[in-house]
Amino acid sequence: MLSKEGRISLFSFFISLIISILPEVLLRLEFDYYQQFIENIWILHALQFTLLNFLLILTFRGFSYQVSVRASLLGYIFGVGILIFATAPQSWQIFGIYTSVLAFFHYSEFMTIAWTNPNAISIDSFILNHSVAYGVAACSSWLEFFVERYYFPTMKEPSSISYFGFILCFCGEILRKLAIFTAKRNFNHIVQTEKNVDHELITHGVYGLFRHPSYVGWFYWSIGTQLILQNPFCFLAYVAASWKFFNERVKIEEIMLLNFFGEKYIEYQNDVGTGLPFISGYKIDL
């Protein structure tokens, strides 16, 4: 059953999504009376989002407000991404796809934890503040897109590369969420250093294909975002940085898993690969 925080986040996400696309819907229906007072659509969006957050402050308190404000931000960004893709010039459309993909990923991270492991839920479940390196990487990809679009606008028009990147992100997203739903209470965004009483070794479902399906999904989702943006430099940087991050993360996690499950995990290692390219994990030589 979905937790209280999950229901709050779902409500906030979809209300924000609806509000974000409302001006365009009204424009298409010729109910665009707001244009008599506000000509700049981005000012209108800023006013809408400010009013929405004021209503959230009046409605929720404490942790519930922290959840709702983040979910509403991601819902609004998701909707704006759809609008950019549907209405902006061609050189901006792939940025709209990317924006929606990014917003949905972070919201769905929280939502799946709220559904499968509510006891582990926190503000960090949105992984918006994953790390300084993650933030720098995201900002770098935006900078590359804006610079290249300014000097070479045709380079950023939708192509088979950007659509392939979207498919890669979609498949990576599905794989990661399947991993979380399969592991349920055994999944946590933070590597566990102590074994809980109910902690089990999951080897069925997608874990029968890869030892670390959630990391495999995130790895390909990550590099898929740069294919969507058609960022050649950040694509190479994301491949290198993502590989380095997951190589280190898998080794740390597998040390813990070997401590938790011993020979049972060694057998699992022998039968199933990590799923990540050129990453074998941490293995004990017997």
C-alpha positions in Angstrom: 0.0 0.0 0.0 1.3 3.5 -0.9 2.4 5.4 2.2 1.0 8.8 3.2 4.1 10.6 1.9 3.7 8.7 -1.4 0.1 9.9 -1.8 1.1 13.5 -1.0 3.9 13.4 -3.6 1.6 11.9 -6.2 -1.0 14.6 -5.6 1.6 17.4 -5.7 3.3 16.0 -8.8 0.1 15.8 -10.9 -1.4 19.1 -9.7 1.8 20.8 -10.7 1.9 19.0 -14.0 -1.7 20.1 -14.8 -1.0 23.7 -13.7 2.2 23.9 -15.8 0.4 23.0 -19.0 -2.8 25.0 -18.2 -1.7 28.2 -20.0 -1.1 26.4 -23.2 -4.4 24.5 -23.0 -6.2 27.8 -22.4 -4.4 29.3 -25.3 -5.4 26.5 -27.6 -9.0 26.8 -26.4 -8.8 30.6 -27.0 -9.4 31.4 -23.3 -6.1 33.3 -23.1 -7.4 36.3 -21.2 -4.3 36.3 -19.0 -2.4 37.7 -22.0 -4.1 41.0 -21.5 -2.1 41.3 -18.3 0.9 39.1 -18.7 2.5 38.8 -22.1 5.7 36.9 -21.1 4.8 33.3 -20.6 7.8 32.6 -18.3 6.6 35.3 -15.9 3.2 33.6 -15.9 4.9 30.3 -15.0 6.9 31.9 -12.2 3.7 33.4 -10.8 1.8 30.2 -11.1 4.6 28.2 -9.3 4.9 30.8 -6.6 1.2 30.7 -5.9 1.2 26.9 -5.9 4.0 26.8 -3.3 2.1 29.3 -1.2 -0.9 26.9 -1.2 1.4 24.0 -0.3 2.7 26.0 2.7 -0.9 26.5 3.9 -1.8 22.8 3.3 1.2 20.8 4.6 3.7 21.0 7.5 7.1 19.6 8.3 8.2 16.5 6.4 4.9 16.4 4.4 5.7 19.9 3.1 9.2 19.0 2.2 7.9 16.1 0.2 5.1 18.1 -1.5 7.3 21.0 -2.6 9.9 18.8 -4.2 7.3 16.6 -5.9 5.5 19.8 -7.2 8.7 21.2 -8.5 9.5 18.0 -10.4 5.9 17.8 -11.7 6.1 21.4 -12.9 9.4 20.8 -14.6 8.0 17.6 -16.2 5.1 19.6 -17.6 7.3 22.5 -18.9 9.5 19.9 -20.6 6.4 18.6 -22.5 5.5 22.2 -23.5 9.0 22.9 -24.8 9.0 19.7 -26.9 5.5 20.4 -28.2 5.7 24.2 -28.9 9.3 25.4 -29.0 11.5 25.8 -32.1 13.2 22.5 -33.2 16.6 23.4 -31.7 14.9 23.5 -28.3 12.7 20.4 -28.5 15.3 17.8 -27.4 15.9 19.9 -24.3 12.2 19.6 -23.5 12.5 15.8 -23.8 15.6 15.8 -21.6 13.9 18.0 -19.0 10.9 15.7 -18.7 13.1 12.6 -18.5 15.2 14.1 -15.8 12.2 15.3 -13.7 10.4 11.9 -14.0 13.5 10.0 -13.0 14.0 11.9 -9.7 10.3 11.8 -8.9 9.9 8.1 -9.6 12.9 7.4 -7.3 11.0 8.8 -4.4 7.7 7.2 -5.5 9.1 3.7 -5.8 10.7 3.8 -2.3 7.4 5.2 -0.9 5.6 2.2 -2.4 8.1 -0.6 -1.7 10.1 0.4 1.4 8.3 3.3 3.2 10.4 2.8 6.3 13.5 3.9 4.3 11.8 7.0 2.9 13.5 10.4 3.3 13.9 13.7 1.4 17.1 12.1 0.0 14.9 9.5 -1.8 14.4 12.1 -4.5 18.3 11.9 -4.9 18.2 15.6 -5.9 21.2 16.2 -3.7 23.0 13.0 -4.7 26.5 14.6 -4.7 28.4 17.7 -5.7 29.8 15.7 -8.7 26.3 14.8 -9.9 25.3 18.5 -9.8 28.4 19.6 -11.6 27.8 17.0 -14.3 24.2 18.1 -14.8 25.2 21.8 -15.0 28.0 21.0 -17.4 25.6 19.2 -19.7 23.2 22.2 -19.7 26.1 24.5 -20.5 27.3 22.4 -23.4 23.8 22.2 -24.8 23.3 26.0 -24.6 26.7 26.9 -26.1 26.4 24.4 -29.0 22.8 25.4 -29.7 23.8 29.1 -29.8 26.6 28.5 -32.3 25.3 25.5 -34.1 21.5 25.4 -33.7 20.9 22.7 -36.4 23.1 20.4 -34.3 20.4 20.4 -31.6 17.5 19.5 -33.8 15.8 16.2 -33.1 17.5 13.2 -34.8 17.8 9.5 -34.5 20.5 10.0 -31.9 18.3 11.9 -29.6 15.4 9.5 -30.0 17.8 6.5 -29.4 18.9 8.3 -26.2 15.3 8.6 -25.1 14.8 4.9 -25.7 18.0 4.2 -23.7 16.7 6.3 -20.8 13.3 4.7 -21.0 14.7 1.2 -20.8 17.2 2.1 -18.1 14.4 3.7 -16.1 12.2 0.5 -16.4 15.1 -1.8 -15.4 16.0 0.3 -12.4 12.4 0.4 -11.2 11.9 -3.3 -11.8 15.0 -3.8 -9.6 13.6 -1.7 -6.8 10.1 -3.4 -7.0 11.8 -6.8 -7.0 14.1 -6.1 -4.0 11.3 -4.2 -2.1 12.5 -3.7 1.5 15.9 -5.0 0.6 16.6 -2.0 -1.6 18.1 1.2 -0.2 19.6 4.3 -1.8 22.4 4.1 0.8 24.8 1.1 1.0 24.0 -0.7 4.2 26.9 -1.5 6.5 24.9 -3.7 8.9 22.6 -6.6 8.0 19.0 -6.2 9.1 17.1 -9.2 10.5 14.8 -9.4 7.4 17.6 -8.6 4.8 17.5 -11.3 2.1 19.7 -12.0 -0.9 17.5 -11.4 -4.0 18.5 -13.6 -7.0 15.2 -13.9 -8.9 13.6 -11.6 -11.5 15.9 -9.1 -13.0 18.5 -10.1 -10.3 18.8 -13.3 -12.2 20.1 -11.4 -15.2 22.3 -8.9 -13.4 23.7 -8.7 -9.9 23.1 -5.0 -9.9 20.2 -4.2 -12.2 19.4 -0.9 -10.5 23.0 0.3 -11.3 22.8 -1.0 -14.8 19.6 0.9 -15.4 21.0 4.1 -13.9 24.2 3.8 -15.9 22.5 3.6 -19.3 19.9 6.2 -18.2 22.7 8.5 -17.4 24.5 8.3 -20.8 21.1 8.2 -22.5 20.4 11.8 -21.3 23.5 13.0 -23.1 22.4 11.3 -26.3 19.0 13.1 -26.0 20.9 16.4 -25.7 23.3 15.4 -28.5 26.2 16.5 -26.3 29.3 14.8 -27.7 31.7 16.1 -25.0 29.4 15.4 -22.0 28.5 12.0 -23.5 32.1 10.9 -23.3 32.5 12.5 -19.9 29.3 10.8 -18.6 30.5 7.4 -19.8 33.8 7.8 -18.0 32.4 9.3 -14.8 29.5 6.9 -14.5 31.8 3.9 -15.1 34.2 5.1 -12.4 31.3 5.8 -9.9 29.6 2.4 -10.4 32.9 0.5 -10.4 33.7 1.9 -6.9 30.1 1.6 -5.7 29.8 -2.0 -6.7 33.0 -3.0 -5.0 31.9 -1.3 -1.7 28.5 -2.9 -1.9 29.8 -6.3 -2.7 32.2 -6.2 0.3 29.1 -5.7 2.5 27.1 -8.4 0.7 30.0 -10.9 1.1 30.0 -10.1 4.8 26.2 -10.5 5.0 25.8 -13.7 2.9 29.2 -15.3 2.6 29.4 -18.4 0.4 25.8 -17.9 -0.8 26.8 -14.6 -2.4 30.0 -16.1 -3.8 27.9 -18.7 -5.6 25.7 -15.9 -6.9 28.7 -14.0 -8.2 29.9 -17.1 -10.1 26.5 -17.5 -11.7 25.5 -13.9 -12.5 27.5 -11.0 -13.8 27.2 -7.4 -12.6 25.6 -6.3 -15.9 27.9 -3.3 -16.1 30.5 -3.1 -18.9 34.0 -4.2 -17.7 33.0 -4.2 -14.1 33.5 -7.5 -12.3 32.8 -6.4 -8.8 34.7 -7.5 -5.6 35.6 -11.1 -5.6 37.4 -13.3 -3.1 40.1 -15.5 -4.4 39.6 -19.0 -2.9 
